[in-house]
Amino acid sequence: MMNNTIYIAGPDGIGKTTFLHCIKDTIKDKKTCHIWIRSPKIISKPLMALCRLVGLTQYKTIDGIKYGSHNFYKSTVVSWLFPIFQLLDFKIKWLFEKRKINKTDVVFFDRFSLDTLADLMVDTHKMDMHKSWIGKQFITLFPWNTITLTFHTHHLRNNHLT
C-alpha cells in the first residue's frame, strides 16, 4: 500500500515530532501525511473508567505536566481484557487514518502499533506479549519497508535532555 514510510520511535519528550516537522520542511516537493496513533480509547474507554475508579489508573501532575500510570498487572481480568480492547481500538482508528493517505505520500508514523504494544507490555507487566497472538497482531499492522529512526538519550535531567 505505502512505499515511502518513515517511523520515528523514542521516549516521550525527546523531540520526535519536532524532528518530523524538520524533515517535512526539507521535502517540500512531496506531499506528506503524519500518522499519530497511540493507545486509542474507543471500545476500551469504559474499562479505563473502571480502572480509574478502582485505582488501577492514577494520575499525578508534576511541574504542570500530567502523568498517568496504569497498573493493569494488578488485575488478572484487566491485564487479559485491556490488550484485546486496545487491539480492536487500534484497528478501528487505523481504518480511519489510512483513508487519509495517498499512494504518493511520504507517511510519517510518530506513534503507531509498536508504541501501543510497548505501552501494553509495561501496563500489564507482560514483557513477552510481543510473542503472543495479540502482540503479533500489533506487529503485523506495521507497514513493510518502513525506514525507522530511533531516538534515545542516556540522561534525562530536570526535564531537559543532556
C-alpha positions as CSV (number, residue, x, y, z in Angstrom):
1,M,0.0,0.0,0.0
2,M,2.6,2.6,1.0
3,N,6.1,3.0,-0.5
4,N,7.5,6.0,1.4
5,T,7.1,5.4,5.1
6,I,9.2,6.6,8.0
7,Y,8.7,5.6,11.6
8,I,10.1,7.8,14.3
9,A,10.5,6.0,17.7
10,G,11.8,7.0,21.1
11,P,10.7,8.1,24.6
12,D,8.3,10.9,25.2
13,G,9.7,14.4,25.1
14,I,12.8,13.5,23.1
15,G,11.9,15.6,20.1
16,K,10.4,13.1,17.6
17,T,7.6,15.4,16.4
18,T,9.9,18.4,16.2
19,F,12.3,16.3,14.1
20,L,9.4,15.1,11.9
21,H,8.4,18.7,11.1
22,C,12.0,19.5,10.2
23,I,12.1,16.6,7.7
24,K,8.7,17.6,6.3
25,D,10.1,21.1,5.7
26,T,13.1,19.8,3.7
27,I,11.0,17.6,1.4
28,K,8.6,20.3,0.2
29,D,8.4,18.7,-3.2
30,K,6.4,15.7,-1.9
31,K,3.0,15.5,-0.1
32,T,3.3,14.1,3.4
33,C,0.9,12.5,5.9
34,H,1.5,12.5,9.6
35,I,0.0,9.5,11.5
36,W,-0.1,9.6,15.3
37,I,-2.0,6.6,16.9
38,R,-1.1,5.7,20.4
39,S,-3.3,3.7,22.6
40,P,-6.7,4.9,21.2
41,K,-9.6,4.7,23.6
42,I,-12.8,3.7,21.8
43,I,-14.1,0.3,23.0
44,S,-11.7,0.4,26.0
45,K,-13.0,3.7,27.4
46,P,-15.5,2.1,29.8
47,L,-12.8,-0.3,31.1
48,M,-10.4,2.7,31.5
49,A,-13.1,4.5,33.6
50,L,-13.5,1.4,35.8
51,C,-9.7,1.2,36.2
52,R,-9.6,4.8,37.3
53,L,-12.4,4.2,39.9
54,V,-10.7,1.2,41.4
55,G,-7.3,2.7,41.5
56,L,-5.6,0.7,38.7
57,T,-5.0,4.0,36.8
58,Q,-3.6,7.0,38.6
59,Y,-2.6,10.5,37.5
60,K,-0.1,12.9,39.0
61,T,0.8,16.5,38.0
62,I,4.5,17.3,38.3
63,D,5.6,20.8,37.3
64,G,2.4,21.4,35.5
65,I,2.6,18.2,33.4
66,K,0.1,15.4,33.9
67,Y,1.5,11.9,34.1
68,G,-0.6,8.7,34.1
69,S,0.3,5.2,35.3
70,H,-1.7,2.1,34.5
71,N,-1.2,-0.8,36.9
72,F,-3.3,-3.3,34.9
73,Y,-1.0,-6.1,36.0
74,K,-2.7,-6.0,39.4
75,S,-5.9,-7.4,37.9
76,T,-5.8,-10.7,36.0
77,V,-9.0,-9.8,34.2
78,V,-7.9,-6.3,33.2
79,S,-4.4,-7.5,32.1
80,W,-6.1,-10.0,29.9
81,L,-9.0,-7.9,28.6
82,F,-7.4,-4.5,28.1
83,P,-4.9,-5.7,25.4
84,I,-7.8,-7.2,23.4
85,F,-9.8,-4.0,23.6
86,Q,-6.7,-1.9,22.7
87,L,-6.1,-4.1,19.6
88,L,-9.7,-3.5,18.5
89,D,-9.4,0.2,19.2
90,F,-6.2,0.4,17.3
91,K,-7.6,-1.4,14.2
92,I,-10.7,0.9,14.2
93,K,-8.5,4.0,14.5
94,W,-6.1,2.8,11.8
95,L,-9.0,2.1,9.4
96,F,-9.9,5.8,9.6
97,E,-6.3,7.1,9.5
98,K,-5.2,5.2,6.4
99,R,-8.0,6.7,4.4
100,K,-6.1,10.0,4.6
101,I,-3.1,8.5,2.9
102,N,-2.5,8.8,-0.9
103,K,-0.2,6.3,-2.6
104,T,2.4,9.0,-3.4
105,D,2.5,10.5,0.1
106,V,5.6,10.3,2.3
107,V,4.0,8.9,5.5
108,F,5.4,9.7,8.9
109,F,4.5,7.5,11.8
110,D,5.1,9.4,15.0
111,R,3.3,6.9,17.2
112,F,1.9,3.7,15.9
113,S,1.3,0.0,16.7
114,L,4.7,-0.7,18.2
115,D,4.3,2.1,20.7
116,T,0.9,0.8,21.7
117,L,2.3,-2.7,22.1
118,A,5.1,-1.4,24.2
119,D,2.7,0.6,26.4
120,L,0.6,-2.6,26.9
121,M,3.7,-4.6,27.9
122,V,4.6,-2.1,30.5
123,D,1.0,-1.6,31.8
124,T,0.3,-5.4,32.1
125,H,3.9,-6.4,33.1
126,K,3.7,-9.0,30.2
127,M,7.1,-8.4,28.7
128,D,6.8,-11.3,26.3
129,M,3.5,-10.0,24.9
130,H,5.2,-9.4,21.5
131,K,5.4,-13.2,21.2
132,S,1.7,-13.8,21.9
133,W,-1.1,-13.7,19.3
134,I,-2.1,-10.2,20.3
135,G,1.4,-8.9,20.1
136,K,1.8,-10.4,16.7
137,Q,-1.4,-8.7,15.6
138,F,0.1,-5.3,16.6
139,I,3.4,-6.1,14.8
140,T,1.6,-7.1,11.5
141,L,-0.1,-3.7,11.5
142,F,3.3,-2.1,11.0
143,P,3.9,-1.4,7.2
144,W,6.7,-3.3,5.5
145,N,9.6,-1.3,4.0
146,T,9.4,1.4,6.6
147,I,12.5,3.4,7.4
148,T,12.8,3.5,11.2
149,L,14.6,6.3,13.1
150,T,15.1,5.6,16.8
151,F,15.8,8.5,19.2
152,H,17.3,7.8,22.6
153,T,19.2,9.5,25.3
154,H,21.4,8.3,28.1
155,H,20.4,11.0,30.5
156,L,17.3,12.9,31.4
157,R,17.8,15.6,34.0
158,N,15.5,18.3,35.2
159,N,13.1,17.7,32.2
160,H,16.0,18.6,29.8
161,L,17.8,16.3,27.5
162,T,21.6,16.2,28.0
